[in-house]
Amino acid sequence: MALWRKSLPTIKPFYAVKCNPDPTLMKWLAEEGAGFDCASARELNLVGDLYIPTAAAPPEIVFANPCKKGDEIFYSGRKVNTTVIDSEEELEKLTNKSWIGTSLVRIRVGDSGSRMPFGAKFGADLDSVSSLAKKAAKLGQRLSGVSFHVGSGCGNPTQYADAIREALYAIVCLQQAGHTATTLDIGGGFTQEGFEGAAATIQKALATVPKSIRVIAEPGRFFAASCQDLFVRVIAKKPAAKGRKGWRYTIDDSLYGQFSCIPYDHSTPRWIRVRGSNEAERPRSAAVLYGRTCDSVDMIAAAASTEELEVGDWLWFPKMGAYTSVTSTEFNGFPKPRTLTLEAHRPEQLPSPQEFSEAAWPSGLRYVSAVQVPTDL
């Protein structure tokens, strides 16, 4: 089963919906004034269906997919006022579908220090922004600002500072072409590890942004990552392959399910066996955790040392909220886990990873290879 833990934003963020999420997190974020970053008509509907009785106005939405279907442009024009483009071809598509809202120009920025770079697929080169701005003016399309994304899992905070400087230059290009460009979207890629360093770098760079420019961000994964924990049972056990030590276990989820975060998000999930308060820790040995499907690539992790397990044991995987439920399938006919929602976190309901020493976690972990986008495209 999966548990949502309430997590409140401290800034006005835009949350990437990543269809199909549990609506609870979306509701909590909307109650705190967050906007939403949607990629499709279905996601627009999800946000549109949110009922927030305490809100003075519906959540703000950016239709942020720079490569949209023409039919969805027509549909979205009745629901949102802002979309994103990164090419002249997309501007022409907007015009052909009678788009009357505004657009942010997404620029390509440095992302080599991120686990999941986006530049190969999205973003206009900086030296093409002026021509884009002139093309938009000729077509009667309004450009209201600039957006960028330094890649998911950014490990180099200076990428944000460099990107903000380039985005400010791009905003000037839009303004010189006659556009009222007043929004800067600094994107996402934020993780809890290293967040303070990234925030400090961003705050310093934002000191150079004119007060007339509204700054928004997309910290969706930052809020989603820790809002959900996964509890899963051991369903099978057998000795390690001949010539090896330890055990092979099968758990009641898979790489095609909640653990899709491993190949698609470079995640490295760890686990703790759930045991009673007076129950001693068991001996440790090498182990491999496999998923429940009939695919041999369905390996969750291999550990050089971890607590020995028995069939029926519950394992706790914390911080399993990002790129898990939204990218899971029901391959081989296995259903997605049941979700339980905790409206408020209490220690007796759910522990914190900080309560456990490093020695309690598995060590020497190895995972299947993550999906990589070629960098020479």
N, C-alpha and C positions, 0 to 999 in steps of 0.2 A: 504494500500500500504506500501511497505517497502522502506526505503531510505538508501543507502550506503553513509557513510561519509568517505572521504579519510583519511587513517591513515598510517603514514610512520614509518618503523622500524628504530631503532637507533643502532641495532646490526645485525650481519648476522645470521638470524634465519632460521630454517626449519619450514615451515608452513604445518600443517596437513590438507590435502585436504578435508576430510569429504564429500565425493561425495553426492550430486551434488551441489556445491556452485555456487554463481554468479561469473563468470570469472573475473569480474572487480577487485575485491580485489586481486585475484591471480595475475592479470596483474600488479597492483600497486606494490605488494611485489616483484615480479620478476624483475621489473624495478629497484628496490633498492638493488638487489643482493641476495634476499632470495632464499634458496633452498626449496625443497618440500618433505614432508613425506607422502608417498602413501601406501595405504593398499590393493589395488586391481589393476587388469589390466585396469579397467575403469578409475580409478584415474590416472594411468600412462598415459593413452591416453589424459586425460584432460590437464595434464601438458605438454605433448608432443605437443599439439595443440597450446600452447601459442606462440604467435609471438611477440617478444620483439625486435624492430628494433634498440634500443639503447644498447642492451646487446652484449658484446664481445663473449659470449658463452651461450649455452642453460643453463637453471637452473639446478643445481645439484639436484639429486633425491636419496632418500633412500627408498627402498622397505621395509617398517618398520614393516610389519605384521609378528610376530614370528610363526604364525600357518597358513601357506599358502597352497593353492591348488597346487598340482604338476604341472598341466597344466600352471598355472600362473607363476611358477618358470621358466619354459621353455620360456614362452612368455617374461617375464621381463628381461631375460638374454640378449635380443637384445636391451634393452632400458636403463638399469641401471647397475651400477657396484657394488652397495653395498646393502645388505639386512641385516636382523636381525634374529638371532636364539636364542633359550633359552633351547634347549634340544638336546641330541644325536640323537633322532629320526628325528629332523628337519635337522641335518647335513646329515644323511643318505638319506633323501629325496632330498636334494640339489645334492648330489652325483649321485643319480639315474637319476636326470633330467639334468645332465651334466652342473651344475652351474660352471662358471669359474670366477665369480666375487669374491668379499670379503664379509665378514660378521662381524657385530657387535654382541657381546654376550650381551644379555639383562639380567641383574641381578635383583633379587628380593630385594627390599629395604624397609625400614620402611615407612608406609603410613597411619598409624592410625590417623594422624592429618589432613587428607584430606577428603573432602566431598565424593569423589568418589575414593576409594582405588582400585588399579589394581593388587595387589600382589597375589590375589587368582587365577587369570587367567594367568598372565604373569610373567616371570622372573625365571632364574636359581638361586638356592641357592649358596651363596658365596663359600661354601666348595666343590661345584661340578665343579667350573670353571676350575681347573687344569685338571680334567679328560676330560672335554669337549675339552680343548685345545689339549690334547694328542690325543683324538679321531679325531679331525679335521685334525691334522697333518698326522695321519695314513691314512685318507681318501683323503688327498691331498687338503683339503679345507683351504683357507686362512682366518684368523681372524684378522681384521684390527683395532679392538678397542672394547670399552664397552659402553653400553647404560643403562639407567635406567629411571624410571618414578615414582615420589613420589605420584602420584595420582592427580586427577583433583580438583582444588579448595583447594590447600594446605594452611592450616591455621597455620602450625608450621614450620617456616623457618629452624629450626635446622635439619629437615629431609633432606634438601638439603646438608648441611654440612656433616652429617653422610654418606649420599649416595656417595658423592664425595670421601670421605676417603675410603669407601669400593670399589668403582670403580677403584681407583688407585691401590689398592691391586690386583684387578682382572686383570688389565692391566699388572702388573708384572708377574702374573701367565701365561698370554698369551705369554709374551716375553720369559719367561723361557722355554716355550715349542717350541720356535723357530719361533713364529709369529711376524711379523712387526706390532705391535699394537700402533697406533699413534693418534687415535681418541677417544675422550670422549664426549658422547652425554648425556647432563644433563636433557633431557626430557622437559616436560612442566608442566602443572598444575598452571600456573601463572594467577592471577586475578589482576584487577586494584586496588582492595581493598587490602592493605597490600603489594603491589608490592615493594615499597621502602625498607621495612624491609627484604623481601626475597632477593632482589638484593644485599643489604649490606652483608647479611650472605653468599651468593654465592661468591661475590667478595673476601671476606676474605678467604673462603675455596679454591678458585681458585689460591690464592697466593702460595699454596703448590704444584701446578701442574707443572711438568717440562715444559720448553718452547718447547720441542720437541713434546708435545702433543697438537693436535688441539682440541679446545673445541667448540662444537655446541650445540644448544638448540632448543626446539620446542614450541615457544610461540604463537602458532596459535590462541588459544582462546583469548589470551591477545589482539591481534590485531583485531580479529573478533568481540569481544563482543561489543565494542563501535562504530564499523563502520556502524552499521545498527540500525535505529529507526523504530518502527512500529506505523502507524496511522490507527485506526480502528473505525468504526461507531457503535453507539448504534442502534440496530434494533428492540428492544422490551422492554417494561417496564410494571411491574405490582407490586402491593403491596407485602410486605413480607408475608410469611406463617402466618396463623392464630396464634395469641398469640405473634407474634414478631413485632418489629418496623422496619420501613425503607422500602426499595424497592428491587425488584429483576429485574436485567437488563440482556438482552442478547446482546452480541456484535458479530460483523461479522467476527469472527475467532474462533479458538477452541483449546482445549487441544490436539487435534489430528493434529493441524496445527502449527502456529508459537509459540504457548504456550506449545509445547512439551518439552520446556526447563524446565518446572516446575517438571514433574515426572522424567525426564531423566537426569537433570543436577542440581537439587536442587535449581533452580532459584526462586527468589521472585520478579517478576516484579511489578513496580508501575506505576501509570498513572496520567496525568494531562489533564483536559478538555481543548480543544483548544477553545479560546474565543477571541473576538475582543479586541483591545487595550483599548477601553473605556468601555468595558462590565464588570459589577461588578460580583464578585463571588456569586454564589447562596448559599442558606442555606445548611447546612451539615446534614447528617443523616446516619444511618447504611445502608449497602447495600451488595448485593451479585452479582458478575458478573459471568454470565454463558456463555459458548461457544454456537455456533450456531447449533451443532449437536443434534441428538435426543437421545443421551446417557446422562443419569442423572449424571454420574460421571464427565461430562464435565463442571467443575467449574473452573473459572480462579482465583478468589480470593473472600474472604469475608472480608469486612471492618467494623470496629466498627464505623468509621466516615469518610465520604467522601462527596464531593460536589454532590448535587442532579443532576441527568441527565435527559435528554429528548431524545426521539427517534429522530435520525438524528444528534445528537452530535458526534463530532470527539474526540477520546481519543488518547493521545500521550503516547506511552510506549518507553522510551529511552533505549539504550544499549540492543537491542534485536537482536544481531548478532550471538551469540554463541549458538549452538544446538537449532536453531529455524527453519530456512528455510531448513537446511540439514536433519532434522529429521521429517519434516512435511509430512502429507499425505493429500489425498483428500477424506477422509472418508465421507460417506453420499453424495458424489458427489459435495462437496463444493470446488471450485478451490483455488489454492494458490494466495496470493495477488500480485498485479502488483508491479513491482520494478522500482523505479526512481533513477537515479544515479546523484549525485552532484560531479562534478570533483574537486571542491574546496568549503570548508565550508565558508559561509558568515552568519553573525548573522541574516540578514533578511530572510534567507532561512530556518534555523533550529536553535532553541534555544539550550541552554546548561542547563542541570539539575541544575547546580550551580546558575542559575538565579532565582530559586524559593526557598522560605523559606521552612523549614521543615513542617510548618503548612499548606502549600498548598497541600501537598501530602496526600493520604489516610493514616489513622492510624489504629492500631489494626488489621493488616492484617493476614489472615489465608489462607492456601493453601491445596490442596490435598497432600497426603503422597507421597514422592519421592521414586523411586525404590531403594532398598537397596540390596547389595550383602552380603550374610551370611559371617561372619568373621571366621567361624570355618571350612572352606573347606580345 
